[in-house]
Amino acid sequence: MTYAAVMAISADDVDHVRRCVELAREAADAGDEPFGSVLVDASGTRLFEDRNRVGGGDATRHPELAIALWAVENLAAEDRAETTTYTSGEHCPMCAAAHAWVGLGRIVYAVSATQLTTWMHEWGAPVSPVAPLPITTVAPGVVVDGPVDEVVETMKALHRVGLR
């Protein structure tokens, strides 16, 4: 198995993650779980973005999965490998697997699965039906960075409000 190296989080990374937080807020405002994601190419251009849409009953409507599906339909394999996926929360195992299978590049997340799981436990929320595995457990070759300290408290508040 190949394990990818961690990169430093740049000011541009933080800006893209802030857009993910905005998308997460849009999801929450629409009555959905607060998650948002953005796909960026090697030049820094935003190619695709989405927010969580599981509120309609399809628990697979995660923005990270939408990115993987969009990318495989719209980008050549070599272009997918040069992308960065920014997201408000660390990918679940389903999304991490999709990311790896379609050959997307680096991931930068705002909040880790461990952080979110800890908060949910503290708040007495129902346990997820899927184990909160780190991305690198599911997709060990993917470069992963996070959490992004600048937005952690904002994301915590969005998740807390979403439980009410």
C-alpha positions, 0 to 999 in steps of 0.5 A: 500500500502507498500512503500519501504525504500530507501537504500544508494548507494554504490561504487558497485552500482556506478560501475554497474550504470557506466556500464549502462552509457556505454550501453547508450553510445552504444545505442546512438552510434547506433543511438538510445536513450541513455538508458542501464540497467544491472540485478545483482544477490544477489552476485553481478554477472551481469546476463543480460544487454541490451541497448535501441533498440527503433530506429527500430520503436518498442517503447517498446524495453526498456532495463528495459523491456528486463530485466523483460522478461529475468528474468521471463524466466530464474530465479525462483521467489525467485531469482528475488526478490533478484536482483538489476536492474541498469539503466541509467534512471528511469523506465517509467511506462511500465517498472516499471509495468513489474518490479513489475509484475515479482517480481524483487528486488531493482532498482538503476537509474542514472537519474530521470524521472523528471531530464530527463523531465526537460532537454527535456523541456529546449531543446524543445524536443517533449513531451513523449506520456507517463507520467513521473511517478516515479517508486514508483507511479507505483510500490510502493513496489519496493525499488528505489534509485537514482539519482547517482550524479557521472554520471548525467552530463554524462547522460545529455550530452548523451541525449543532443547529441541524440537530434541533 
